[in-house]
Each structure stands twice: as structure tokens, then as C-alpha cells.
Amino acid sequence: MKFQFEKGDIVKFIDEANVRPDYLHNIENIYQIVSIEGSSVKLSRSFSPIIETDLTTITAVKMDGQEDKYIYFDPIIMASIVWPGDPVPVHHKNYTYYLDANATFNHDKTMRDFIAENGFKYVHELQHYLRKHYHSDDLKINI
């Protein structure tokens, strides 16, 4: 199957022999597209060097709880107004699996309801929809 990928899409290698461990020796087959130029694509994930490869070597990540298990939803939190003498609010990242995240969309739908309603099967399909309609996808890799 031919997929149309964009910068920021979460993908994986078709052949797992191409997966290179990062400095923490993670060998998970999940990356984010840094750039695409012609048929050349640059991939990265947290704290790992950029990998340059060909578009024909990557494919989509299924929403199945296995291939996408290291993805979390990290929406941008609006800045707080802090008056002199007030404590600065602390924000902690929530690394909960993105389908279990406490996120709601139109009409109080959960992420799972939203995905089922739209028929998404691959992570990049959700990312494209979120970018088009919300101008940010907020999906990140936690490796």
C-alpha cells in the first residue's frame, strides 16, 4: 500500500533490520519524519541521531496497541498568568498511551470514539486530520 507521508508523521521501517539502536539501546521500530526531499526522508525520535533513508523503506504505524504503544498525546497547555508573589504553576507531561489519554474532541468524544467515528487505521491518518482541523497533531514518541 502506498502512503502519503508529511513532515511530522510517525512511521516505522518495513524491514526491522534497518532499525538502529539509540544511545539508550532502544530498538523500537518507531520514528518521526523530520524532513522529506524527493524520495529521501530523514527520521528521528527522542535523543537519537537523525537517520536518512528512502521513502520506499518506511511504512505506516497501525493503531493496534502494539506498533503504536510508545505514542502519547501532548497538547499545548496555555500559559498561565502569574502575578508577583504567586507561585508558578508546575506542568507535568502525561505519557499515557494516546488512545487512553484524557482528551476530548467535539461533543465530548474521547480519542477512541473520535478515531472510530473517522475510521482511522494508521497513526499518520489521525495526525493529518488533527493538523488540518486543529493546526497541530500533538502526538509524540516516548522512547
C-alpha positions in Angstrom: 0.0 0.0 0.0 1.3 3.5 -0.9 1.0 6.1 1.8 1.4 9.9 1.5 3.6 11.0 4.4 4.3 14.5 5.6 6.9 16.1 7.9 6.0 15.1 11.5 4.3 11.8 10.6 5.1 8.9 12.9 6.3 5.9 10.8 8.3 2.7 11.0 10.7 0.7 8.9 9.3 -2.0 6.7 12.3 -4.2 7.3 13.2 -4.2 11.0 16.8 -4.9 10.1 17.0 -1.1 9.4 16.2 -0.2 13.0 19.3 1.2 14.7 19.5 1.4 18.5 19.8 4.8 20.0 22.1 5.8 22.8 19.9 4.1 25.4 19.9 1.0 23.3 16.2 1.3 22.4 15.5 -0.8 19.3 11.8 0.1 18.9 10.7 0.5 15.3 9.0 3.9 15.5 10.3 7.2 14.2 9.0 10.7 13.3 9.7 12.3 9.9 12.0 15.3 10.3 12.0 16.2 6.5 11.2 14.8 3.1 13.1 15.9 0.0 12.1 13.9 -3.1 12.4 10.3 -2.2 14.8 10.9 0.6 13.4 11.1 4.1 15.1 12.0 7.5 13.8 10.2 10.6 14.3 10.8 14.3 13.0 10.1 17.7 13.8 11.5 21.2 17.5 11.7 21.8 18.5 9.6 18.7 20.5 10.8 15.8 18.8 11.6 12.5 18.6 8.7 10.1 18.5 9.3 6.4 16.7 6.7 4.3 14.4 6.3 1.3 10.6 6.7 1.3 10.3 3.1 0.0 11.8 1.7 3.2 9.2 3.1 5.6 5.5 2.4 6.2 2.6 3.5 8.4 2.2 2.6 12.0 -1.0 0.7 12.8 -3.3 1.8 15.7 -3.3 -1.6 17.3 -1.8 -1.1 20.8 1.5 -2.8 19.7 3.1 -0.8 16.9 1.8 2.5 18.4 2.4 1.7 22.1 5.0 4.4 22.6 2.9 7.2 21.3 1.4 9.8 23.7 -0.8 12.8 23.3 0.8 16.0 24.5 -1.5 19.0 23.8 -0.1 22.5 24.2 -1.1 24.0 27.5 -2.0 27.6 27.5 0.4 29.8 29.6 -0.8 30.9 33.0 -0.8 34.5 34.2 1.3 34.7 37.3 1.1 37.8 39.5 4.0 39.0 41.6 4.3 36.8 44.7 2.1 34.0 43.2 3.6 30.5 42.8 4.5 29.4 39.3 2.2 26.5 38.2 4.0 23.3 37.5 3.2 21.2 34.4 3.9 17.5 34.3 3.9 15.7 31.0 1.4 12.9 30.8 3.0 9.9 29.0 -0.3 7.9 28.9 -0.9 5.9 25.7 -2.6 8.4 23.4 -5.8 6.3 23.0 -6.2 6.2 26.8 -5.4 9.9 27.2 -8.0 12.1 28.9 -8.6 14.1 25.7 -11.9 15.1 24.4 -12.9 16.4 21.0 -16.2 17.8 19.5 -19.3 16.9 21.5 -17.2 15.4 24.4 -15.9 12.4 22.3 -12.9 10.5 23.6 -9.9 9.9 21.4 -11.0 6.3 20.8 -14.6 7.5 19.8 -13.1 10.1 17.6 -10.8 7.6 15.8 -13.6 5.0 15.4 -16.0 7.7 14.0 -13.5 8.8 11.4 -12.3 5.2 10.5 -8.6 5.9 11.1 -6.4 2.7 11.0 -3.0 4.4 10.9 -1.4 7.0 13.2 -0.4 9.3 10.3 -4.1 9.5 9.2 -5.0 10.9 12.6 -2.1 13.2 12.5 -3.1 14.6 9.1 -6.7 15.1 10.3 -5.6 16.9 13.5 -3.1 19.1 11.6 -5.8 20.1 9.1 -8.6 20.8 11.6 -6.7 21.8 14.8 -3.3 23.0 13.2 -1.3 20.7 15.4 -1.4 16.9 16.0 0.3 16.8 19.4 1.3 13.2 19.1 4.8 12.4 20.4 7.0 9.3 20.8 8.0 8.3 24.3 11.2 6.4 23.8 
